């Protein structure tokens, strides 16, 4: 690292769990971020701030006025622009040393596998079960760790999944809810995706820097209206159609 990098990342280099060696690991890492909305915005910004060397940002939507209440990587001037490119611009303005690649939406298993093979971990910031299940299968197939989160109304869930252990996302959520409760129908309080995305970024940094204890086999659940938080142990499903078959 040069002097400017040592200064930029000095506050986290001071942490014994990171140190210079952990920072070097972050600088040489690549993360795939699926979704550049409410969750993906803080993920992009905090990973860039922390010095993750390369971010691949996938999102097929464009910035709309209704997004700006919570999707903090975008501004009013970005309305009508692709979210992936708007997020990449925000990353550059924060830390021009971070390399960004932008992609359209990734919701197909093979497309996600193709990108997952090129990265060190995947962060799922999507908002629908179909994409989350496809991402889960791709991470199992390519043996990449996965950090997943979901937010709605005042409620938050975050979990991390190891490709070599159990459970996987499908173990917890089964076939998903076909009705799909979304923020556009049920609402979401503005800071909640910021909290969820920040925790996802923190989990990703821990994994990449080999620090601490990630939420593997556990799910963090938060009701922010009452400010009650629980960490639930989540068992593997021995009949899971994804990880049981993959591990057999």
N, C-alpha and C positions, 0 to 999 in steps of 0.2 A: 504494500500500500504506500502511496505517496503521502506527503504532508497534508494535502487538502483532504484526502480520504480519512486520514487519522483524526483530523479535526471534525469532519462531518459526522463521523460515527463514534466520536470519543465517549459520549455518554453511555452507549451500550457496550463499548469495549471495556469500560470500567467494570462491568458486571463479570464476576468470576466464571459464570456459566457461559459467557460469550467469549470474552478476551479476544486477542488478535486472531487466534486460530479459528474461533467461531465466526468472526467477521469475514475471514478469508473464505470460509465455506459458503457464507451467504453471497459474497461477491461472485463466486463461481457457480451459483445455483440458477436454475431456471424453473419457473412456476407457470402452470397453465391455469388461468382464471376464466371460468365459464360463467359469463354474465357480468355486465358492467353497470348494473343498476344500483339498488339500495345497498345490497351486501357487497357487490363487486367494487363499488366506488371506494369505500374505506380500505378494502383489501388491496386494491391497486396502490393507493396512496401510502399506506403504512409499509407495504413491502418495498416500495420504491424508497421511502424514507429510510428504511432499515438497511438498504443496500443490496437487496436481492438483485443479482446481476442482469437477469433477463426475464421479462414478463410477456407471456403470450395471452392476449386478451381477446376473448371470443364473445361476440354479441351481434345479433342480427337486427336489433331495433334502432330507431332513431330517437334522438332526444325530444321530449315533449314538455310542454309547460307543466303538466301535472307531475312530472318526474322530479322537478326541482325542489319540492318540499323535503325530499329525503336523499336524493341521489347526488351527493356532494361533489363528485368529480366533474359535474356538468354545471354550466352557467346559462343564463338567459341568452347570451350570444351564441350558445351551441345548439339552440333549438333548430331541429331539422337536420342536424348532422348525425352520422352514425355514432352510436354510443361508444363503440370500440375505439374509434379515432378520437373522439372527445376525451375519453379516459386516457388514451395514450398521450395526448397533448398535455393533460393535467400532470401526468407522470413526468414528462419532459421538463415542464416548468418547475417542478419540485426538485428533480434530480436528473439532470441531463446525462449523467453517466449510465443510467439504466437503459438497456436496450429493450425496445418494445416491438412486438409483432402483433398485428391485428388480423382477426379472422371473422367471418360471418358466424351465425349461430351454429353451434355444434350440438345436434340432437340425435345423431345417428351413431350407433355403436362403432362401426368401422372408422368413421371420421374421427371420433374421439380417440380411438385406439391409435390411429396414425399420429395424432398430436401428442398423446400421453407418452408414447415411446421416446419422445424427444425431450422430456422434462424430468425433473426430480420429484415433483409432486403435483397433484391436481387440487384445485379449490373450487368446489361447486357452489356458485352463487346464483343458480337458476331458480325459477319460481314455479316449476311444475314437476309432477312425478315422472312423467315420461322421460324428461331429460335426466333427472336424478337417477333413475334406474339404468338408463343407458350409460351414464358416467360411472356408476358403480360397477357395472359389468366390464367396462373398458379398463378400469383401474385394477380389477381382479385379473383380467387377461394380460395386462402389461406389467403387473406386479408393482404398481405405483401407489403410494399412500394418498388418501383422500380426506380432505377436510370439508365437511358439509354443514350447512346451516339453513334454517327456515325461520321466517318471521311473519306474523299476522296480528292485527289489532295491537295488543300490548304484550304479546307472547313470543318467546324466543326459544329455539332449540339449536344446540351445536354439538357435533360429535366428530371424532376423528377415527378413520378406519385404516387398519394395516392390511396390506395385500397378503401378508404371510400369516395372519392370525384371524380370529373371529371375534365378534360378528362382523357382517357387512351391512350396508345400508338396507338391503332387501330383508335381512333377518329381522330388523326392527319394524319396518313399515309394510311388510307383506306385499300385497298387490297394489297398495296405495288407495287413495280415495278418488273414485271416478268423478265425483262431483267437483273436486279440486276447489277448495276455498282459497280464493286469491285476494290480494290486497286491493285490487280494483273493485271488488265486490264487497269486501268486508272492512276495508280501511286499515291503516297502520299509522301509529304515532311516529312523528318525524325522526326522533333520535334512535328508534329501535333498530333499524337496519345498520346504523352506525355502530351500535353496541355489538350486534351480531357479527358484522364484518370485521370489527376490531379484534374480537375473540378469534375469528378464523385466521386473521393475519398473525396473531400471537401464536396460535397452534402451528401455523406453517413455519414461523421463525424457529420455534422450538424443534420441530422436526428437522429442518435444514441445518440448524446449528448443533443438533444433537444435545439439546439442553432440556432439563426438567422432565416432567411426566405428562405426555400428551393425553388427550381424552380418548384413548383407545379402550374399547370395551365399556365406555361410560358415555352418558349423554348429559350435558348441562341444560337444564330447563329453567327458564326465568319467566315469572309473571311480574312485569314491571309496574303494573297498576298497583299491586300490593307490595312490590319489591321483595318478593319471596323467590329464593333460588334453591334448586335441588340438583344434586348430581346423582343420576340413576345408573346402577349397573345394568348393562344390557347383555343378555346371554345370546349365544349363537343359536340359530335354528338348525337342528340336525337335518331337517328336510328342506333347507333353503335351496331353491332352484338355481341360485347363483354360486355361492361359496361352497356349499356342500358338494355340488357337482365339480366345481373347479378343484376342490381339494381331494376328490376321490381318485 
